[in-house]
Amino acid sequence: MFKLSITFSFLLLLIASISAQNSPTTCSYNTGEYDFDLTPFANQSYDLFLQGSGTFYFNVCGANNYCSQGMGYEVSACLNPTSGALINVGEPQTSTFSLLNTENAFGVIVSSISSEKCTQGTGNMASNIFLLCKPGVPNVMAVAAQETNPCLYELFMIGAAACPK
């Protein structure tokens, strides 16, 4: 019985540790060469109007309250179309960071996949959030959104908060 109790305690500790790694309060990305502290994005919800589609709601580091309440489960990004129900386009547990390092842009891309199937294509709905490093722009600004294809939404944010330390 004692051994089972220790094993169970260890599993709870492991689960708590895994949950903490996905928490919005630990919003950081380290490439080995660059270290991004994305905590200014933590616990922040953003929205952008997408012409012809509706309003896109998202959270860079964690679940978006508006989306999660409307969907009934944790969602990091959703589209509230001009007509119809909310569309899940990303869930926090699927979010991954990658480096954006091109001639014209530098920062981080946060990619999320939805559990919702795409009705007009193959695969699941998804979103990419481009966090563009712009030294001298103190506030994080959501500047644009686009429907890349019927299954993928992309949005763009600029600011010094998207620059590495």
Protein Blocks (a to p, Z undefined) as FASTA:
>chain_A
ZZmmmmmmmmmmmmmmmmmmmpmklgccdehjaccdfklmgopacddddehkaccdddfb
bcdfklmmmnopacfbdcddfbdcdddfbdfklpccdddddfkbgcdddddddfbdcfkb
ghjddddddddddehiabacdfbdcdfbfkbccdddedjklpcZZ
